[in-house]
Amino acid sequence: MYLYNVVKLIASVVFRLLYRIEVHGKENITKEGRLVLCSNHINNLDPILISIVFPRQVCWMAKKQIFKSKILSYLLNKMGTFPVDREESDLSAIKNSLKVLKKEGVLGIFPEGTRVKEANIENAKPGIALISIKAQSPVLPVYIEGSFKLFSKIKISFGKPIDFSHSYDKKLTTEDYRLFSKDILQSIYSIKNKEEGI
């Protein structure tokens, strides 16, 4: 936690000099308890910028390729970030996710699994809903937008938490989880539509 706070402080100073960060929907952030934070993904800096403005520590699920460097892997692990294999079902990533939530922590995930330029609800992965429901955790949708050009504005908006408690005791299929994951992704992109008055 100490390392996370130190890195977060340094990153906050640096990135607030490089970008004009604007935050909306802070009132939707829960101050305690388990939470799955789900965001769209447009740039490699997304998790850093979201973590800077989020008041609690976020344990991110990240692609395994960035863990190839031993030094970077060590730092990421110390900060609560863990790898996931996007090419196949990664049981260890699911187990790590559930561990974070069991400890009443915040898990950060990009439902589309990779960076995308345009919304496609079909990109939603069933594992996102599976983790949320198995851990009996609410989901907080996040929408991030910006060109990421130096000194440009980057807007981070937090939507209202999604509650799946009505499904905690039900026996669900992979298709059920896929549909719930689509709902999550739809909630993320609906944040933009609401702000634009669509």
N, C-alpha and C positions, 0 to 999 in steps of 0.2 A: 504493500500500500504506500509506503514511504517513497519508493522509487517511482511509482506511478504518479504521485503528487508532484514530485520534483520535475519529472519529464513533462507533465501536464502544464506546470507553471512556465517552464522554459518555452514549450511549444506555443502556449497562449501568447506570450510576449512576442515571439517571432512572427506567428501567423496573423496577429492583429496589426502588425506593422505592414505585412505583405498584402492583406485583404481587409475589406470593410465587411466585417461579419455582423449579420443582422439575424436576430432570433425572434421567433414567434411561437406562441402556444406554451410558454413556460408553465402556465397554470395547470397544464395537463400532465406534468411530470410528478410521479409519486415519489415521496421523500424516503420511503422505506419499503421493504418487502421485495419478493422476487419479481422480475420484470424481463420480458423479452423485447428488446428494442430492434425494430425492423425498419430499414431504410432503403430507398432506391440507391443506385450506385452509378455515379457518373465519372468519378476520378479516384485515383489511388489515394488521394489525401482525404477522402470522405471520412474514414474512421477517426483520423486525427482531429479534424475540425469538429465533428460531432462530440468527441470526447472532451474537447476544450470547453464547449459550452454546456455540457451535461454535468450536473452537480455531483453525481455519484460515479464511482469507478465502473467502467464498462469493460467486460471481458469479451473480446471480439473473437469470432470464428473467422480464420483467415486461410486462404489457399496455401497448401503445403509447400509450394515452390519458394515462398519467401523465407522458409525456415532452413534453407540449404546452408546458409552462413552460420557457423557455430556461435559466433559472437551475437549476431542479430537474433538467432534462435533463443539464446540464453536471455537476452533482454526482453524479448517478446513473452517468453514463458514467465519471467519474473513479474511482468505487468498484467498477467492473466490471459494473454492471447494464446490461442492454441490452433493447431493445423486441422484442415479438413481436406479430404481427397474429393474433388468435385466430379471426378470421372466415374465414381462408383459409390455405392452405399458405404459410408464410413461409420461403423459402429462406435469406434473410439471417440469420434467427434461428438456423436450423440450422447455418449456416456459423460464426456467432459462438460457438455452443455447442461445436462441434468444435475451434475455436481455443483456447478455454479449456481443454479437456481435453487437447489436444495439448501444452499447456504444463504438463501435470501439475497442473492446477488443480481446483477444486471448483465444479461447476455446480449451481445450485439451481433446481428446477422443481416446479411443482404439477401433477401428472398430470391432474387433473380440469379444469384450465384456468381455473377460477373458484371463488369461495367456494361451499361447499355445507354444508347442515345435516345431511343424512343420506347415508350411504355408498351409492353406486351404481356397481358395478364396470364397468357399461356406459359410464360417462363417460370411461374411460381412452382417451387419445389415442395412436395408433400411433407418432407422432413421438418419444415418450419412449424407447421401446425402440430405435427406429431410431438415435437419437443415441448411446445407451449401447453398442449393438453395433458401430456404425460406428467409434466412438472406442475400442472394446475397453476399456470402463471398467466397473468394478463399480458397483452401485447400492446406496445406503444408504437404506432406508426410515425415515421419521420420522413419528411420530404426535404431534400437538399437540392438547391439549384444555383447555377452561376457558371461563368465562362472560365473561371480559374486563371484569368489573365491577371498579372500583377496589379495590385491596387484596385481591382474590380470588386464589386459587391457579391458576397455569397450569402444566400438566405437559407436558414435552417428552420424548418417549421415542424412543431410537434403536434400531432393530432390527438384526439381523445382515445384513451385506452380501450382495447377490444377485450371483451369478456367471453370466454368460451366455457364458462362453468356449467352451462346447460348440457355439455357433452362429456364432462369428466367421467361419468359413470356408465357411459354407453360403449358398446363394442363397435369400433369404427373400422372401416376398410381403408385401403390405400387411396381409393377414389374419394372417400369422405375427407381424408386429410388433404388431398389435392384441392378439393373445393374450398376448404377452410383457408388454405394457403392463398388461393386466388382472392378470397375475401380480404385477406391481409394486404395483398398487393394492391387491390382495388382501393382500399382505405388509404394507402400511402399516396397514390396518384390523385385521389379525390381531394386531398389537402390542397394541391395546386389549383384544382378546378374551383374550389370554394373561394380561394383567395382571389381568383380571377373573375369570380362572379358567374361561373358557368353552371 
